Amino acid sequence: MRKFTLSMRLITACTFIVGIICTFIGPKTVPTHFNGLGTIDATSGPLAFLAEGAIVVIFGELVILWAKWRRKKDATSDINMIMYKELYMIFFTGIIAVVVLITMWQQMHGIAG
């Protein structure tokens, strides 16, 4: 369970740290929504980057809680390795983190996706 928890927290912490950095070095006005034509139609302050990182952290912690519950239910708490379904959750969380990082990059540069 420690390996899984470490992996999840590493992914979420990296995303959150990038969010903190973007909060300080990013623009004062952050685009938060683009319409169908690619023009900005909603903006926010730089704390939007922090919120995006926090969402990934909250998701990661919920996944860790799910894994603990699942291991307790299956009586596999003593096994010190990443289980098959946990590996999927690490992969899925990594994809979410990459999507959030790409979104942050687009917001930093005002580029529509």
Secondary structure as a PSIPRED ss2 file (coil, helix, strand):
# PSIPRED VFORMAT (PSIPRED V4.0)

   1 M C   1.000  0.000  0.000
   2 R H   0.000  1.000  0.000
   3 K H   0.000  1.000  0.000
   4 F H   0.000  1.000  0.000
   5 T H   0.000  1.000  0.000
   6 L H   0.000  1.000  0.000
   7 S H   0.000  1.000  0.000
   8 M H   0.000  1.000  0.000
   9 R H   0.000  1.000  0.000
  10 L H   0.000  1.000  0.000
  11 I H   0.000  1.000  0.000
  12 T H   0.000  1.000  0.000
  13 A H   0.000  1.000  0.000
  14 C H   0.000  1.000  0.000
  15 T H   0.000  1.000  0.000
  16 F H   0.000  1.000  0.000
  17 I H   0.000  1.000  0.000
  18 V H   0.000  1.000  0.000
  19 G H   0.000  1.000  0.000
  20 I H   0.000  1.000  0.000
  21 I H   0.000  1.000  0.000
  22 C H   0.000  1.000  0.000
  23 T H   0.000  1.000  0.000
  24 F H   0.000  1.000  0.000
  25 I H   0.000  1.000  0.000
  26 G C   1.000  0.000  0.000
  27 P C   1.000  0.000  0.000
  28 K C   1.000  0.000  0.000
  29 T C   1.000  0.000  0.000
  30 V E   0.000  0.000  1.000
  31 P E   0.000  0.000  1.000
  32 T E   0.000  0.000  1.000
  33 H E   0.000  0.000  1.000
  34 F E   0.000  0.000  1.000
  35 N C   1.000  0.000  0.000
  36 G C   1.000  0.000  0.000
  37 L C   1.000  0.000  0.000
  38 G C   1.000  0.000  0.000
  39 T C   1.000  0.000  0.000
  40 I E   0.000  0.000  1.000
  41 D E   0.000  0.000  1.000
  42 A E   0.000  0.000  1.000
  43 T E   0.000  0.000  1.000
  44 S E   0.000  0.000  1.000
  45 G C   1.000  0.000  0.000
  46 P C   1.000  0.000  0.000
  47 L H   0.000  1.000  0.000
  48 A H   0.000  1.000  0.000
  49 F H   0.000  1.000  0.000
  50 L H   0.000  1.000  0.000
  51 A H   0.000  1.000  0.000
  52 E H   0.000  1.000  0.000
  53 G H   0.000  1.000  0.000
  54 A H   0.000  1.000  0.000
  55 I H   0.000  1.000  0.000
  56 V H   0.000  1.000  0.000
  57 V H   0.000  1.000  0.000
  58 I H   0.000  1.000  0.000
  59 F H   0.000  1.000  0.000
  60 G H   0.000  1.000  0.000
  61 E H   0.000  1.000  0.000
  62 L H   0.000  1.000  0.000
  63 V H   0.000  1.000  0.000
  64 I H   0.000  1.000  0.000
  65 L H   0.000  1.000  0.000
  66 W H   0.000  1.000  0.000
  67 A H   0.000  1.000  0.000
  68 K H   0.000  1.000  0.000
  69 W H   0.000  1.000  0.000
  70 R H   0.000  1.000  0.000
  71 R H   0.000  1.000  0.000
  72 K H   0.000  1.000  0.000
  73 K H   0.000  1.000  0.000
  74 D H   0.000  1.000  0.000
  75 A C   1.000  0.000  0.000
  76 T C   1.000  0.000  0.000
  77 S C   1.000  0.000  0.000
  78 D C   1.000  0.000  0.000
  79 I C   1.000  0.000  0.000
  80 N C   1.000  0.000  0.000
  81 M C   1.000  0.000  0.000
  82 I C   1.000  0.000  0.000
  83 M C   1.000  0.000  0.000
  84 Y H   0.000  1.000  0.000
  85 K H   0.000  1.000  0.000
  86 E H   0.000  1.000  0.000
  87 L H   0.000  1.000  0.000
  88 Y H   0.000  1.000  0.000
  89 M H   0.000  1.000  0.000
  90 I H   0.000  1.000  0.000
  91 F H   0.000  1.000  0.000
  92 F H   0.000  1.000  0.000
  93 T H   0.000  1.000  0.000
  94 G H   0.000  1.000  0.000
  95 I H   0.000  1.000  0.000
  96 I H   0.000  1.000  0.000
  97 A H   0.000  1.000  0.000
  98 V H   0.000  1.000  0.000
  99 V H   0.000  1.000  0.000
 100 V H   0.000  1.000  0.000
 101 L H   0.000  1.000  0.000
 102 I H   0.000  1.000  0.000
 103 T H   0.000  1.000  0.000
 104 M H   0.000  1.000  0.000
 105 W H   0.000  1.000  0.000
 106 Q H   0.000  1.000  0.000
 107 Q H   0.000  1.000  0.000
 108 M H   0.000  1.000  0.000
 109 H H   0.000  1.000  0.000
 110 G C   1.000  0.000  0.000
 111 I C   1.000  0.000  0.000
 112 A C   1.000  0.000  0.000
 113 G C   1.000  0.000  0.000
